[in-house]
């Protein structure tokens, strides 16, 4: 769905749910995950429906993920870092 127009000048490795991904060094977490084909970042607390980035400017909260052990971080506002651990917040355990 999303792809780079050209190869990024540098990459870093982030871990999504424990699996390594090589992503552009200056991308936000949301852009990096979307480029890797990930569209479901969290689920709604009330109905459990899948949610993902919508506005990409921090207004909609559709891109909430856990980053390095801190839950409810906005992926669209967070720049990736080498070794960063990202966990999608899907299911009941994400909202407890």
N, C-alpha and C positions, 0 to 999 in steps of 0.2 A: 504494500500500500504506500509506504513512504520509502524513499531512497535518497542517497546523496547524489548531487549533480556531478561531483568529483570526489576523489578520495580525500579524506580529511588529512591535514598535514601531520597530525599526531593523534595517537589513540591511547586510551587507558583501559584497564580491565575493571569492570564492575561485576558484582555477583547478584543475579536476580534469582531469588528463592534457592540460593546455593549453587547456581550454574553460572559459569563465567561468560561474560559478553565483552567483546572488544568494541568500544564505542569512541566516537570523536571526543577529543579532550575538552573542547569548549562547549559541548552540548549541555542542555538541561537534562535532568533525569527523564522527563517526559519525552523529549525529542529523541533521546537515545533509545528508550524502550519502544517508541512508535517505529523508529527505523529498524529495530530488531524484530518487528512484527507483533509486538505485545499491544493489545488494545484494551484489555480488561485489567485495571489497576486495583480496584476495590469493589465492594458491593454495598448497596444501600442498606443502612441499618434496619430499616423498617420492613422492606420486602425482599431483600437479598438480591435484587436485580443488579446486573453488572454495570459498573461505571468506569469511565475512562476520561481522558482529557477532552475538554470541550472548548474552553475559551483561550487557554494557553497564556493567560495573563494574571492568574491568581484570584479571579472573582468567583468561579463556579464550584471549586472544591471537588471536582470529579476525578482528580488525579492523586488522591491521598494514598501514600505508601508509607511503610516503615523504612527509615534510613538509618543505618548503623545503630539499630536498637531503639530509635526514637520514633514512635508511631505518629500518625496524622500529619506527616510532612507533605507539603505541596510539591509534587515532582516537577511542575512547570516552572517553579521559582528556584530550584536547587540545581547548581552546576555539579556535574559528575566529578568524582575524584578517584584516583587510582586506588583500587582495593575496597571501594565503597560497597557496602552490603545493603541491598534493597530487597524488601519483602512486600509482595502484594498483600493487601488487606482484604482478603476474600473469606466470607463465611462468618459464623458466629464468633469465633475467637478474635476476629478483628475488631469487634465492637464491645468487647467485655472490659 
